[in-house]
Amino acid sequence: MTLLSPHAVDAVEDTTVRSQLRDAIALFAEPSSAPRLVAGGQSVSLPAEVMDAFRDVLARFANGESVVIGSVGTLLTTSQVADFLGVSRTFVIQLIDAGKLGVEYRGTHRRVPLVDAARYADDAKREREAKLDAIAALTARTGGYDGDPF
């Protein structure tokens, strides 16, 4: 495993560019087109796995999302994980101690695999959404939305 910082790229704000990205994604979806990368006059065929990743990145930019690119084996410091998750470093250490985040030690320093941090972020998002859906359903059942103008 390597200790590298993932590469963060801000969202594309320009709606025209985002529309062009959606058009590009549609081109890659056509079975008749064999995706190729052209750079400096050279054309290179891309493996299916690379195309899947590239298509995913394009879709995220087209949706106005920021993107973080990193290798599965990338190790992050607890501060980097805190920045990635939007929480405090102390909370990250509590997650590690509770076994909710994987950890590797380099001497006395904790290192968290990027894949574990991303998995935790996805799980936390799904859990939040499920709880909010349950609250909304309960509110609807008990008439909490009656008379609301929305």
Legacy VTK file of the C-alpha trace (Angstrom):
# vtk DataFile Version 3.0
C-alpha trace
ASCII
DATASET POLYDATA
POINTS 150 float
0.000 0.000 0.000
1.133 3.514 -0.695
0.706 6.694 1.264
-0.507 9.041 -1.453
-2.970 11.854 -1.376
-6.000 11.248 -3.548
-6.499 13.772 -6.315
-9.580 15.937 -5.700
-11.164 17.774 -8.614
-13.843 20.430 -8.123
-17.224 20.135 -9.779
-17.789 21.548 -13.263
-19.973 24.628 -12.811
-20.512 25.542 -16.475
-23.837 24.025 -17.581
-22.759 24.058 -21.244
-19.718 21.925 -20.444
-21.841 19.603 -18.304
-24.224 19.171 -21.258
-21.279 18.338 -23.533
-20.123 15.732 -21.005
-23.582 14.112 -21.059
-23.361 14.000 -24.874
-19.936 12.318 -24.619
-21.321 9.697 -22.240
-24.047 8.898 -24.774
-21.395 8.357 -27.452
-19.576 5.833 -25.254
-22.822 3.933 -24.706
-23.188 3.149 -28.421
-22.125 -0.454 -29.061
-20.811 0.412 -32.534
-18.205 2.813 -31.171
-15.001 1.277 -29.899
-13.702 3.840 -27.380
-10.218 5.102 -28.116
-8.079 7.741 -26.497
-6.389 10.164 -28.868
-3.488 12.252 -27.562
-0.673 13.861 -29.513
-1.853 12.257 -32.722
-1.624 8.752 -31.221
-4.723 6.607 -30.794
-4.920 4.002 -28.032
-7.649 1.434 -27.336
-8.907 1.471 -23.768
-9.736 -1.691 -21.807
-13.331 -2.109 -20.648
-12.383 -1.502 -16.997
-10.764 1.824 -17.839
-13.760 2.836 -19.946
-16.134 2.009 -17.076
-14.095 4.217 -14.727
-13.845 6.990 -17.334
-17.598 6.863 -18.024
-18.274 7.042 -14.269
-16.023 10.104 -13.867
-17.691 11.815 -16.844
-21.148 11.102 -15.401
-20.191 12.552 -12.035
-18.837 15.729 -13.624
-21.935 15.956 -15.848
-24.076 15.801 -12.685
-22.130 18.677 -11.155
-20.299 16.541 -8.596
-16.737 16.924 -7.368
-14.555 13.849 -7.853
-11.775 12.246 -5.831
-9.434 9.944 -7.717
-7.207 7.535 -5.854
-5.942 3.989 -5.931
-7.617 1.319 -3.857
-4.317 0.811 -2.048
-3.913 4.467 -1.117
-3.417 5.024 2.597
-4.654 8.225 4.225
-3.675 9.903 7.447
-6.410 10.427 10.025
-6.442 14.131 9.121
-6.951 13.305 5.437
-9.795 10.923 6.336
-11.378 13.627 8.495
-11.223 16.077 5.561
-12.611 13.422 3.193
-15.546 12.598 5.493
-16.128 16.151 6.695
-15.683 15.222 10.349
-13.104 15.862 13.043
-9.877 13.908 13.384
-11.004 12.845 16.869
-14.169 11.322 15.394
-12.069 9.414 12.842
-9.972 7.961 15.666
-13.188 6.940 17.452
-14.365 5.206 14.249
-11.038 3.358 14.038
-11.187 2.334 17.706
-14.797 1.117 17.226
-13.717 -1.009 14.246
-15.835 0.975 11.767
-12.778 1.970 9.717
-9.902 -0.273 8.749
-6.482 0.811 9.902
-2.840 0.026 9.302
-0.121 1.213 11.615
3.140 2.734 10.463
4.961 2.769 13.780
2.514 4.616 16.026
0.803 6.425 13.145
-2.615 5.283 11.955
-3.223 4.974 8.228
-6.658 4.285 6.770
-7.130 2.693 3.334
-8.949 5.081 0.986
-11.324 2.284 0.044
-12.388 1.922 3.706
-12.994 5.663 4.037
-15.071 5.667 0.833
-17.017 2.594 1.961
-17.764 4.226 5.330
-18.933 7.423 3.569
-21.288 5.406 1.312
-22.646 3.364 4.237
-23.198 6.491 6.345
-25.037 8.170 3.460
-27.310 5.154 2.950
-28.000 4.976 6.700
-28.859 8.714 6.830
-31.174 8.391 3.837
-32.947 5.369 5.365
-33.477 7.215 8.660
-34.768 10.320 6.887
-37.140 8.181 4.801
-38.424 6.536 7.997
-38.997 9.939 9.613
-40.815 11.215 6.512
-43.003 8.097 6.395
-43.856 8.418 10.092
-44.649 12.109 9.683
-46.896 11.360 6.702
-48.692 8.549 8.587
-49.352 10.745 11.614
-50.631 13.678 9.525
-47.623 15.890 10.100
-47.719 17.149 6.521
-51.464 18.009 6.527
-51.978 21.627 5.595
-48.367 22.251 4.595
-48.198 24.360 1.431
-45.540 22.225 -0.258
LINES 1 151
150 0 1 2 3 4 5 6 7 8 9 10 11 12 13 14 15 16 17 18 19 20 21 22 23 24 25 26 27 28 29 30 31 32 33 34 35 36 37 38 39 40 41 42 43 44 45 46 47 48 49 50 51 52 53 54 55 56 57 58 59 60 61 62 63 64 65 66 67 68 69 70 71 72 73 74 75 76 77 78 79 80 81 82 83 84 85 86 87 88 89 90 91 92 93 94 95 96 97 98 99 100 101 102 103 104 105 106 107 108 109 110 111 112 113 114 115 116 117 118 119 120 121 122 123 124 125 126 127 128 129 130 131 132 133 134 135 136 137 138 139 140 141 142 143 144 145 146 147 148 149
